[in-house]
């Protein structure tokens, strides 16, 4: 029996539903998904295994023109996904301008591997509008297969998965068959805490925040976690903590509940807030937070 395996990389502009799609395809909650742009900062792999197949999905940050070094790293993650894909999933939706970020799109136009253009959120459109969008994308990416989907409602996801399976090359598995992702447990702890911050704080606060897990001690019965939330300014530290610590307590409680669901164990979570000025613009700090391509 032949075995298929390959890298299926998900790219596109911010807030088009890439992380929601990734989670649907993998069948597990690998990527954090919120209604805010720039939620995904890293390239995250989710691995789907069967006896005769392994699909290595990659979720990537939304493509944007960088304003600081963190966003440069995020763009590098997205562009790296064009280098090693066996199948590329380019995700758009029914409201974005197809010609947004043409520099990146021009790189996609030159690719010789199969490109599946996914028009997401079709539940928010009508037939005529969708037809116009498809026509526009046919012009921009003439070699791409176009599939309308609704990742949130799982519409078209099974059909997409079937098409991916057909396009995969014959190959042995790249990872162990019981492996779900390339990221360690600590990564998911920091992402889940950051997700709650994205949901509970407004304006620039979530984008100035990074989370580092200082302690992750797992026993048979439970997990003890100490995490530090880094911000850029003292004023942001005050907002994260809130009056009498109420805001931080709320975020920590919600994060603990999500972590218990994720790890299926009781969690003891302690969170602290520290100021690290301009961490988003420091090469050294970004490397410490894992924003390198190594």
Backbone bond lengths (Angstrom), bond angles and torsions (degrees), N, CA, C in turn:
res aa  C-N    CA-C-N  psi(-1)  N-CA   C-N-CA  omega(-1)  CA-C   N-CA-C  phi
1 X - - - 1.481 - - 1.533 109.39 -
2 X 1.337 116.69 129.63 1.467 119.87 179.09 1.528 110.22 -74.94
3 X 1.342 114.53 152.20 1.455 121.07 179.86 1.527 108.66 -118.59
4 X 1.327 116.20 133.73 1.463 121.74 177.91 1.526 109.86 -107.85
5 X 1.324 115.72 145.43 1.470 120.59 175.63 1.517 108.85 -158.84
6 X 1.317 116.02 148.46 1.456 118.80 178.68 1.512 112.73 -177.93
7 X 1.339 113.62 168.73 1.462 122.12 -179.38 1.527 109.31 -99.25
8 X 1.320 115.76 122.30 1.466 122.28 -179.61 1.523 106.77 -115.95
9 X 1.330 115.62 105.67 1.455 120.44 -170.86 1.529 111.75 -103.03
10 X 1.334 114.91 135.32 1.470 122.06 -175.16 1.522 108.73 -104.98
11 X 1.338 116.53 119.72 1.464 121.00 -179.90 1.529 109.60 -131.00
12 X 1.320 114.98 168.26 1.468 120.07 178.94 1.518 110.30 152.98
13 X 1.306 116.12 177.27 1.457 121.47 -179.22 1.531 111.11 -74.94
14 X 1.325 118.12 166.99 1.465 120.30 -179.14 1.534 112.89 -61.61
15 X 1.325 114.91 145.12 1.464 122.16 167.90 1.526 115.06 69.00
16 X 1.333 117.49 27.10 1.470 119.80 178.08 1.533 111.87 -99.17
17 X 1.345 116.72 -3.92 1.469 119.67 176.05 1.515 114.73 104.57
18 X 1.334 117.60 22.11 1.475 120.67 -178.17 1.529 111.81 -62.49
19 X 1.319 117.11 -44.90 1.471 120.20 -176.58 1.526 111.42 -69.66
20 X 1.327 117.29 -37.90 1.469 120.70 175.70 1.523 109.99 -61.37
21 X 1.331 116.14 -43.21 1.464 120.57 178.51 1.528 110.82 -63.42
22 X 1.331 116.24 -44.92 1.467 120.65 179.03 1.533 110.92 -55.04
23 X 1.322 116.10 -47.56 1.464 120.23 -178.61 1.528 111.62 -63.71
24 X 1.319 117.07 -36.92 1.471 120.86 178.17 1.532 110.74 -67.43
25 X 1.317 117.35 -41.78 1.456 121.09 -178.05 1.530 112.13 -68.65
26 X 1.344 115.19 -38.49 1.466 119.77 -178.29 1.531 111.27 -80.69
27 X 1.345 115.62 -26.46 1.461 119.44 -178.36 1.515 112.79 80.21
28 X 1.327 116.56 10.67 1.470 122.66 177.21 1.518 107.64 -139.59
29 X 1.342 114.87 158.90 1.457 118.75 179.69 1.532 109.04 -87.15
30 X 1.332 114.97 87.08 1.461 121.23 -177.75 1.527 110.77 -90.15
31 X 1.331 116.81 -44.33 1.465 121.84 -176.64 1.520 110.19 -104.25
32 X 1.338 116.01 141.32 1.454 117.91 173.08 1.523 108.29 -74.53
33 X 1.309 116.00 140.25 1.464 120.86 -176.88 1.524 108.45 -133.48
34 X 1.325 117.05 117.50 1.460 121.04 175.47 1.527 107.80 -129.56
35 X 1.324 114.95 176.14 1.465 119.84 -179.76 1.525 111.08 -80.03
36 X 1.325 118.27 -2.55 1.462 120.84 -176.78 1.523 111.02 -95.02
37 X 1.342 115.25 142.60 1.464 119.94 177.09 1.521 110.26 -67.09
38 X 1.329 115.83 159.78 1.464 123.23 177.73 1.525 112.85 62.23
39 X 1.336 116.66 28.59 1.463 119.57 177.29 1.530 109.79 -67.05
40 X 1.331 116.64 -46.19 1.467 120.87 179.78 1.522 109.64 -83.32
41 X 1.342 116.21 127.32 1.458 120.98 -179.91 1.526 112.40 -113.60
42 X 1.313 117.29 -22.14 1.456 121.99 -176.64 1.526 109.61 -112.44
43 X 1.317 115.34 170.21 1.449 120.88 168.39 1.531 106.70 -93.69
44 X 1.329 115.82 120.04 1.460 121.36 -172.13 1.522 109.51 -118.98
45 X 1.320 116.60 127.99 1.463 121.12 179.22 1.520 111.76 -96.79
46 X 1.331 115.43 138.41 1.452 122.44 172.31 1.518 107.71 -127.75
47 X 1.328 117.20 128.90 1.465 121.52 -169.29 1.528 110.78 -111.74
48 X 1.326 115.19 126.76 1.469 121.59 177.47 1.533 108.07 -109.19
49 X 1.332 116.11 124.92 1.462 121.23 -176.52 1.527 112.02 -120.12
50 X 1.334 115.54 138.83 1.465 121.91 164.64 1.538 105.58 -132.18
51 X 1.317 117.08 179.56 1.473 119.89 -178.85 1.522 112.27 -60.09
52 X 1.334 116.49 -36.72 1.462 119.01 -174.20 1.529 113.90 -115.56
53 X 1.361 116.03 18.43 1.465 117.96 -175.54 1.531 111.19 -158.81
54 X 1.345 114.75 148.80 1.467 121.01 169.96 1.525 108.44 -140.15
55 X 1.334 115.93 119.83 1.472 120.77 176.40 1.524 107.54 -107.55
56 X 1.330 115.86 122.92 1.466 120.76 178.01 1.525 107.53 -104.15
57 X 1.343 115.75 98.57 1.460 120.87 178.29 1.528 110.03 -82.14
58 X 1.330 116.28 145.55 1.461 121.57 173.82 1.517 109.52 -126.53
59 X 1.330 116.19 122.98 1.462 121.32 170.25 1.524 107.07 -91.98
60 X 1.337 116.93 141.64 1.465 120.48 -177.05 1.525 110.55 -131.06
61 X 1.351 116.89 160.06 1.462 119.53 175.62 1.521 111.56 -62.33
62 X 1.319 116.33 153.21 1.458 120.64 175.13 1.524 110.94 -63.27
63 X 1.317 115.47 141.93 1.470 120.64 -177.61 1.524 109.44 -74.57
64 X 1.341 116.16 127.08 1.468 119.97 178.75 1.513 109.45 -149.19
65 X 1.326 115.27 163.57 1.461 119.70 175.97 1.530 107.40 -83.41
66 X 1.341 118.03 118.89 1.468 120.76 -170.79 1.517 113.43 -67.22
67 X 1.352 115.15 139.55 1.461 121.56 174.52 1.526 111.84 -109.63
68 X 1.338 117.36 -14.35 1.463 121.33 177.57 1.524 107.88 -155.62
69 X 1.321 116.45 173.33 1.473 120.48 -169.35 1.524 113.34 -62.45
70 X 1.325 118.52 -34.18 1.464 119.74 177.37 1.524 109.79 -58.33
71 X 1.341 116.69 -45.50 1.464 119.81 -179.67 1.537 111.62 -68.55
72 X 1.337 117.61 -28.60 1.465 120.07 173.62 1.532 110.01 -63.00
73 X 1.338 115.93 -42.35 1.468 120.22 178.25 1.521 110.92 -64.91
74 X 1.349 116.16 -40.59 1.463 120.16 179.44 1.527 110.70 -62.42
75 X 1.333 117.16 -42.14 1.466 120.86 178.50 1.528 110.35 -65.29
76 X 1.335 116.37 -37.59 1.472 119.90 178.66 1.530 110.91 -62.90
77 X 1.339 116.98 -38.05 1.470 120.32 176.10 1.533 110.22 -61.23
78 X 1.335 116.01 -43.54 1.470 120.41 -179.12 1.530 110.63 -64.86
79 X 1.338 116.14 -43.68 1.465 119.60 -178.12 1.527 111.51 -70.09
80 X 1.341 117.03 -30.81 1.466 119.59 177.91 1.531 110.85 -64.61
81 X 1.343 115.67 -26.85 1.467 120.04 -179.72 1.531 111.50 -69.93
82 X 1.331 117.72 -15.76 1.460 120.52 176.59 1.529 111.09 -82.29
83 X 1.339 116.53 -18.26 1.463 120.35 -173.37 1.526 112.90 -82.93
84 X 1.338 117.66 -34.81 1.473 119.06 -169.82 1.528 113.43 -119.40
85 X 1.331 117.06 17.25 1.468 119.46 -178.28 1.522 111.36 -80.65
86 X 1.334 115.26 141.71 1.467 120.93 166.87 1.525 110.04 -91.50
87 X 1.346 114.96 -31.76 1.470 122.58 173.92 1.528 106.47 -138.29
88 X 1.317 116.86 134.59 1.469 120.69 178.84 1.525 109.71 -108.88
89 X 1.330 116.14 129.56 1.460 121.49 172.82 1.525 107.67 -104.44
90 X 1.333 116.59 109.49 1.465 120.58 177.10 1.525 107.26 -97.67
91 X 1.334 116.25 114.02 1.464 121.19 -174.20 1.527 109.77 -100.02
92 X 1.320 115.03 128.63 1.460 121.86 171.45 1.522 106.57 -128.52
93 X 1.322 118.28 -173.25 1.471 119.92 174.58 1.515 109.82 -143.35
94 X 1.324 116.89 -172.81 1.470 120.07 -171.28 1.526 113.32 -85.45
95 X 1.340 117.28 -1.61 1.466 118.55 -177.54 1.526 113.92 -117.22
96 X 1.326 117.55 -22.29 1.470 117.19 -174.82 1.523 111.82 -75.82
97 X 1.318 115.36 155.35 1.457 122.32 176.49 1.535 108.48 -73.67
98 X 1.339 118.44 118.47 1.464 120.49 -177.64 1.533 113.58 -57.28
99 X 1.320 117.08 -25.33 1.466 120.00 -176.31 1.525 113.01 -93.64
100 X 1.332 116.78 10.83 1.460 120.67 175.55 1.530 109.13 -67.03
101 X 1.333 117.13 136.91 1.471 122.37 179.99 1.534 112.46 54.89
102 X 1.327 114.46 57.59 1.467 120.56 -178.44 1.531 112.59 -63.89
103 X 1.332 117.44 -27.76 1.472 120.13 179.25 1.529 110.13 -57.30
104 X 1.333 115.10 -45.25 1.472 120.01 -179.63 1.526 110.11 -70.49
105 X 1.319 115.67 -40.97 1.469 120.41 -178.57 1.524 111.52 -62.30
106 X 1.334 116.11 -35.79 1.469 119.86 178.78 1.529 111.16 -63.96
107 X 1.334 116.56 -33.61 1.474 120.36 175.57 1.535 109.96 -66.02
108 X 1.334 115.90 -39.45 1.472 120.46 179.08 1.531 110.03 -66.41
109 X 1.332 116.54 -38.42 1.474 120.91 -179.64 1.531 112.28 -58.60
110 X 1.328 117.16 -30.69 1.468 122.29 -175.65 1.528 113.13 -86.45
111 X 1.328 117.34 -4.07 1.463 119.83 -175.23 1.525 111.35 -74.18
112 X 1.328 115.00 143.55 1.467 120.35 -178.27 1.529 112.54 -101.78
113 X 1.333 117.35 -9.04 1.470 121.13 177.61 1.538 109.28 -79.81
114 X 1.341 118.90 165.56 1.469 120.10 176.06 1.534 111.91 -61.85
115 X 1.324 115.55 130.80 1.474 121.94 176.03 1.524 108.07 -117.60
116 X 1.319 115.59 123.46 1.458 121.31 175.13 1.523 107.67 -105.07
117 X 1.314 116.10 116.11 1.460 120.85 178.21 1.524 108.47 -90.63
118 X 1.307 116.51 118.30 1.463 121.19 -175.48 1.517 110.04 -107.69
119 X 1.333 116.24 115.48 1.468 120.41 176.52 1.519 106.96 -91.99
120 X 1.331 115.45 103.62 1.464 122.29 -173.78 1.534 111.12 -88.70
121 X 1.322 114.77 165.52 1.482 124.01 175.40 1.526 111.50 65.50
122 X 1.335 116.88 36.03 1.473 119.14 -177.92 1.527 111.89 -68.05
123 X 1.349 116.59 -15.20 1.464 119.82 175.10 1.527 111.47 -67.76
124 X 1.339 116.85 -12.76 1.471 121.16 179.88 1.528 111.53 -100.30
125 X 1.333 117.05 15.02 1.460 120.42 -176.45 1.529 110.52 -133.46
126 X 1.336 116.32 177.67 1.467 120.74 173.80 1.524 108.78 -119.45
127 X 1.318 116.48 170.80 1.465 122.00 -172.13 1.526 112.41 -60.25
128 X 1.336 116.61 -43.57 1.479 119.44 -176.86 1.527 110.72 -66.22
129 X 1.342 116.21 -46.53 1.471 120.09 179.66 1.520 110.18 -59.85
130 X 1.329 115.78 -43.98 1.464 120.52 179.84 1.532 110.95 -60.88
131 X 1.340 115.98 -40.90 1.464 120.30 177.46 1.516 112.30 -60.20
132 X 1.343 116.11 -41.25 1.473 120.79 178.35 1.531 110.92 -64.85
133 X 1.338 115.88 -39.97 1.471 121.03 -179.89 1.529 110.18 -64.57
134 X 1.334 115.98 -44.64 1.476 120.91 179.32 1.530 109.99 -59.46
135 X 1.330 116.17 -43.67 1.470 120.96 -179.25 1.527 111.10 -61.70
136 X 1.321 115.82 -42.68 1.475 121.13 179.53 1.530 110.34 -62.06
137 X 1.337 115.97 -44.87 1.466 120.03 -178.29 1.530 111.79 -69.51
138 X 1.323 117.69 -31.72 1.469 120.87 175.00 1.524 110.36 -58.77
139 X 1.324 116.11 -36.68 1.469 121.38 178.84 1.525 110.99 -70.79
140 X 1.353 116.46 -42.53 1.457 121.02 -175.87 1.525 113.01 -75.21
141 X 1.334 116.44 -39.56 1.471 121.46 -179.60 1.534 109.37 -128.57
142 X 1.325 116.67 74.02 1.475 120.19 -173.22 1.529 114.35 -62.66
143 X 1.326 117.59 -24.09 1.463 120.24 -177.99 1.529 113.37 -91.97
144 X 1.315 116.46 -3.49 1.470 119.50 -177.69 1.529 111.43 -84.73
145 X 1.333 115.44 147.69 1.473 120.70 168.56 1.523 107.12 -85.42
146 X 1.324 116.76 133.26 1.461 120.56 -176.90 1.531 109.92 -106.08
147 X 1.336 115.53 126.00 1.463 121.07 179.23 1.522 109.57 -127.96
148 X 1.338 118.93 118.21 1.461 120.95 173.73 1.535 109.83 -76.49
149 X 1.335 117.18 134.47 1.470 120.73 -179.26 1.528 110.46 -141.57
150 X 1.323 115.04 167.10 1.468 121.82 165.22 1.519 105.81 -133.35
151 X 1.335 115.74 97.40 1.473 120.42 -176.12 1.526 110.91 -59.93
152 X 1.316 116.03 -41.20 1.472 120.25 -177.73 1.519 111.45 -60.97
153 X 1.342 116.66 -38.91 1.466 121.74 -178.56 1.527 113.72 -97.27
154 X 1.336 115.87 6.18 1.475 122.90 178.95 1.529 112.75 63.69
155 X 1.324 117.73 16.85 1.467 119.70 179.47 1.526 109.35 -77.29
156 X 1.328 116.35 125.73 1.461 121.25 177.82 1.514 114.74 83.40
157 X 1.340 117.70 -5.11 1.471 120.71 -175.72 1.528 111.01 -70.79
158 X 1.334 117.47 -41.66 1.476 120.34 178.98 1.530 111.19 -64.30
159 X 1.334 116.02 -39.96 1.462 121.08 178.32 1.531 110.30 -64.74
160 X 1.336 115.88 -39.55 1.461 121.13 177.60 1.531 110.29 -63.32
161 X 1.312 116.69 -45.31 1.469 121.24 -179.67 1.535 110.77 -60.62
162 X 1.314 115.80 -40.73 1.474 120.83 178.49 1.539 110.32 -62.82
163 X 1.320 116.13 -41.70 1.469 120.17 -179.94 1.532 111.05 -66.85
164 X 1.328 116.32 -39.68 1.468 120.55 177.63 1.533 110.00 -60.63
165 X 1.326 116.00 -43.86 1.466 120.72 -179.90 1.526 111.11 -59.89
166 X 1.348 116.34 -37.77 1.472 120.21 178.69 1.526 111.77 -66.82
167 X 1.343 116.51 -33.67 1.464 121.21 -174.95 1.530 114.13 -85.57
168 X 1.324 117.34 -15.20 1.463 120.51 -177.02 1.528 111.34 -62.89
169 X 1.328 117.75 139.18 1.467 119.96 176.28 1.534 111.58 -77.44
170 X 1.314 115.50 157.98 1.463 119.09 172.59 1.524 108.98 -70.91
171 X 1.329 115.38 129.86 1.468 119.83 -176.62 1.513 109.20 -169.67
172 X 1.345 118.16 151.25 1.462 118.92 169.35 1.524 110.15 -69.33
173 X 1.319 116.79 165.78 1.469 121.44 -179.91 1.529 110.24 -65.75
174 X 1.323 115.93 146.30 1.463 121.23 177.22 1.527 112.32 -90.21
175 X 1.320 116.15 -25.35 1.465 121.64 -178.16 1.525 109.21 -128.18
176 X 1.336 115.98 163.97 1.466 120.31 174.01 1.517 109.29 -56.36
177 X 1.311 116.26 145.65 1.463 120.62 -175.41 1.534 113.57 -69.79
178 X 1.321 118.01 -15.48 1.473 119.18 178.04 1.532 111.55 -98.19
179 X 1.335 116.86 6.68 1.467 120.28 -177.73 1.523 110.23 -88.59
180 X 1.338 115.82 134.42 1.463 121.63 -177.61 1.523 112.63 -99.87
181 X 1.335 117.14 -29.30 1.459 121.10 -175.96 1.518 109.64 -154.74
182 X 1.329 116.32 167.29 1.463 120.42 176.95 1.523 111.68 -94.01
183 X 1.326 117.66 -2.19 1.467 121.23 -175.22 1.535 111.64 -96.34
184 X 1.343 117.55 145.73 1.465 120.59 177.26 1.531 111.85 -77.54
185 X 1.321 115.72 168.00 1.471 121.18 -178.26 1.525 111.67 -57.67
186 X 1.326 117.05 -40.20 1.478 120.46 -177.86 1.538 111.41 -58.92
187 X 1.330 116.76 -34.90 1.465 120.30 179.50 1.524 110.33 -60.00
188 X 1.328 116.88 -44.30 1.465 120.11 -177.62 1.522 112.10 -70.49
189 X 1.329 116.70 -29.14 1.472 120.18 174.77 1.524 109.02 -63.10
190 X 1.345 116.80 -50.50 1.464 119.74 -178.37 1.531 111.44 -64.34
191 X 1.342 117.69 -37.12 1.459 120.70 179.30 1.530 111.85 -67.18
192 X 1.320 117.24 -40.25 1.475 120.09 -179.31 1.526 110.42 -67.76
193 X 1.327 117.61 -40.04 1.476 120.07 176.47 1.527 109.51 -64.02
194 X 1.340 116.76 -42.94 1.472 120.44 -179.93 1.523 111.17 -64.43
195 X 1.339 116.56 -35.50 1.464 120.36 177.30 1.532 110.65 -59.83
196 X 1.322 117.24 -43.75 1.465 120.39 -179.44 1.526 110.81 -65.75
197 X 1.332 116.37 -34.81 1.467 119.43 176.88 1.534 109.89 -67.08
198 X 1.323 116.88 -40.27 1.471 120.51 176.34 1.526 111.45 -59.41
199 X 1.321 116.21 -36.91 1.465 120.75 -176.70 1.527 113.39 -78.83
200 X 1.338 117.44 -30.52 1.463 119.80 -170.01 1.518 115.26 -105.79
201 X 1.338 118.26 -7.84 1.462 119.63 179.05 1.520 109.70 -122.70
202 X 1.347 115.48 151.16 1.464 121.34 -174.48 1.526 111.83 -101.16
203 X 1.313 113.31 174.56 1.464 124.65 170.07 1.518 112.11 53.99
204 X 1.364 116.07 -131.17 1.469 117.99 -170.34 1.514 113.09 -84.84
205 X 1.325 117.83 -9.66 1.468 120.39 -173.38 1.530 112.99 -53.60
206 X 1.351 120.26 -52.35 1.467 118.88 -176.74 1.520 113.77 -61.64
207 X 1.334 116.60 -27.73 1.462 119.84 -176.93 1.525 111.98 -82.73
208 X 1.326 117.07 -11.57 1.462 122.07 177.76 1.518 111.40 -98.86
209 X 1.328 116.75 7.01 1.462 121.80 -172.58 1.533 111.17 -109.26
210 X 1.322 115.12 140.85 1.462 122.03 168.03 1.528 107.76 -135.84
211 X 1.318 117.02 152.27 1.460 121.63 -176.70 1.525 109.02 -123.18
212 X 1.329 115.09 132.33 1.466 120.06 175.57 1.525 109.40 -123.93
213 X 1.321 116.46 131.76 1.470 121.58 177.92 1.522 108.05 -88.48
214 X 1.317 115.97 116.27 1.463 121.29 -178.67 1.526 111.59 -88.67
215 X 1.321 116.01 -29.70 1.467 119.77 -177.97 1.517 109.75 -142.67
216 X 1.323 115.34 130.24 1.465 121.46 176.38 1.520 106.04 -139.16
217 X 1.309 115.54 98.20 1.461 120.29 -176.36 1.527 109.01 -117.07
218 X 1.327 115.55 111.47 1.461 120.87 -176.89 1.518 110.65 -104.22
219 X 1.317 115.69 131.47 1.456 121.63 171.93 1.527 108.09 -114.77
220 X 1.304 115.94 -179.48 1.456 119.69 179.66 1.527 111.47 -62.43
221 X 1.338 115.72 -30.61 1.468 120.01 -173.04 1.523 114.22 -99.98
222 X 1.341 118.08 -31.32 1.464 119.09 -173.98 1.528 111.35 -155.64
223 X 1.346 114.96 179.03 1.470 121.01 178.01 1.531 108.55 -131.50
224 X 1.314 116.68 130.17 1.469 122.97 174.35 1.526 108.86 -102.12
225 X 1.330 115.56 126.07 1.472 120.44 -176.59 1.525 110.33 -128.93
226 X 1.336 116.08 131.12 1.461 121.65 168.40 1.524 107.61 -114.10
227 X 1.323 117.08 126.92 1.469 121.03 -178.03 1.519 110.25 -130.43
228 X 1.332 115.11 142.18 1.462 120.65 176.98 1.526 108.82 -110.20
229 X 1.324 115.49 128.79 1.461 122.01 175.53 1.528 106.92 -97.26
230 X 1.319 116.61 116.60 1.466 121.27 -179.81 1.520 110.16 -96.31
231 X 1.340 115.00 136.35 1.465 121.62 174.12 1.531 107.87 -127.47
232 X 1.320 116.11 171.38 1.471 119.51 -175.89 1.527 113.34 -93.97
233 X 1.343 117.55 -22.94 1.465 119.08 -175.28 1.522 111.29 -136.96
234 X 1.336 115.25 156.08 1.475 120.80 178.48 1.525 111.26 -60.26
235 X 1.340 116.29 -37.38 1.472 119.76 -179.80 1.524 110.98 -62.67
236 X 1.344 116.09 -36.06 1.472 120.47 177.94 1.523 110.84 -68.81
237 X 1.311 115.85 -36.62 1.474 119.95 177.56 1.526 109.89 -59.60
238 X 1.340 115.54 -43.07 1.464 119.93 179.06 1.518 112.12 -63.06
239 X 1.326 117.03 -39.00 1.472 121.00 179.75 1.523 110.44 -67.89
240 X 1.335 117.28 -43.15 1.470 120.89 179.95 1.527 110.45 -61.38
241 X 1.329 116.20 -43.93 1.475 119.57 -178.46 1.524 110.96 -72.44
242 X 1.334 117.18 -42.94 1.460 121.49 179.18 1.517 112.93 77.21
243 X 1.320 115.56 172.09 1.468 121.60 -179.02 1.534 110.14 -61.68
244 X 1.321 115.45 122.20 1.466 122.38 -179.54 1.542 112.96 55.50
245 X 1.347 114.18 27.44 1.468 118.84 175.53 1.514 115.00 75.63
246 X 1.342 116.77 11.01 1.473 120.07 -173.48 1.536 111.77 -65.69
247 X 1.362 117.61 -42.78 1.464 120.66 -177.13 1.532 111.21 -64.00
248 X 1.334 116.30 -45.23 1.463 119.97 -179.94 1.527 111.00 -65.13
249 X 1.312 115.79 -38.09 1.466 119.65 179.18 1.535 110.33 -62.79
250 X 1.341 116.42 -41.19 1.465 120.51 -179.89 1.528 110.90 -63.05
251 X 1.346 116.40 -46.91 1.458 121.15 179.43 1.523 110.82 -61.78
252 X 1.334 115.94 -43.76 1.469 120.76 -178.96 1.527 111.35 -63.44
253 X 1.322 115.93 -39.61 1.467 120.15 179.26 1.520 111.15 -65.00
254 X 1.341 116.24 -45.82 1.467 120.02 179.55 1.529 111.06 -65.27
255 X 1.341 115.97 -38.97 1.465 119.90 178.43 1.526 110.27 -65.42
256 X 1.317 116.92 -42.22 1.471 120.22 179.87 1.527 110.96 -60.56
257 X 1.333 116.64 -42.83 1.478 120.08 179.31 1.534 110.48 -62.06
258 X 1.330 116.58 -43.45 1.467 120.66 -179.68 1.529 110.83 -66.83
259 X 1.327 116.83 -37.95 1.465 121.06 179.44 1.529 111.01 -67.68
260 X 1.329 116.31 -37.44 1.467 119.44 178.04 1.527 110.58 -64.83
261 X 1.314 115.94 -36.15 1.466 120.21 176.87 1.528 110.32 -68.70
262 X 1.337 115.88 -41.26 1.464 121.84 -177.06 1.537 111.58 -67.15
263 X 1.340 116.36 -45.27 1.467 120.80 -176.27 1.527 113.63 -95.26
264 X 1.346 116.44 -8.72 1.472 121.69 -179.74 1.526 111.79 56.21
265 X 1.338 114.98 41.93 1.468 121.75 178.24 1.517 109.31 -150.23
266 X 1.347 118.31 154.30 1.463 119.97 172.07 1.537 109.91 -61.80
267 X 1.334 115.76 139.15 1.465 121.99 -178.34 1.528 109.57 -118.71
268 X 1.329 116.40 133.78 1.465 121.94 168.69 1.524 106.09 -107.88
269 X 1.343 116.03 110.40 1.464 121.31 -172.75 1.518 110.78 -116.44
270 X 1.323 115.79 125.05 1.469 121.88 172.37 1.523 108.24 -115.64
271 X 1.325 116.51 130.52 1.468 120.75 179.53 1.524 110.41 -121.06
272 X 1.311 115.87 141.48 1.462 123.24 178.13 1.524 107.95 -130.05
273 X 1.322 116.59 155.36 1.469 120.82 -179.81 1.524 109.03 -119.72
274 X 1.344 116.13 129.65 1.458 121.37 178.48 1.523 109.91 -130.76
275 X 1.341 115.40 154.01 1.466 121.06 177.28 1.530 108.94 -97.68
276 X 1.321 116.22 128.78 1.463 122.81 174.77 1.520 106.12 -133.37
277 X 1.324 115.87 93.41 1.462 121.24 -170.71 1.530 111.61 -61.63
278 X 1.317 114.72 133.35 1.469 122.51 174.18 1.521 113.47 57.72
279 X 1.344 117.93 33.64 1.473 119.21 178.69 1.535 111.53 -62.05
280 X 1.330 116.54 -27.45 1.464 119.78 -178.42 1.530 112.89 -70.32
281 X 1.363 115.96 -14.67 1.467 119.84 -176.88 1.533 112.61 -114.72
282 X 1.318 117.09 6.67 1.465 120.84 -177.30 1.530 110.05 -104.88
283 X 1.331 116.34 120.42 1.471 120.26 178.22 1.517 111.51 -57.34
284 X 1.331 115.92 -42.64 1.467 120.28 -177.27 1.514 111.02 -63.28
285 X 1.338 115.87 -46.81 1.467 119.71 -178.96 1.536 110.82 -66.41
286 X 1.329 116.79 -40.96 1.471 119.76 179.74 1.528 110.73 -62.72
287 X 1.336 116.58 -38.25 1.466 119.16 175.10 1.520 111.46 -63.56
288 X 1.326 115.79 -40.75 1.475 120.16 178.64 1.524 111.63 -62.44
289 X 1.324 116.10 -32.72 1.475 120.61 -179.93 1.533 112.05 -87.34
290 X 1.327 116.99 1.08 1.470 119.79 174.63 1.514 114.49 90.80
291 X 1.332 117.98 16.83 1.463 119.70 -179.30 1.533 111.00 -92.68
292 X 1.313 115.90 54.61 1.459 120.66 172.70 1.519 107.56 -127.98
293 X 1.291 116.40 165.88 1.465 120.82 -175.11 1.522 112.90 -94.10
294 X 1.333 117.24 4.30 1.468 119.75 -179.78 1.504 111.23 -74.13
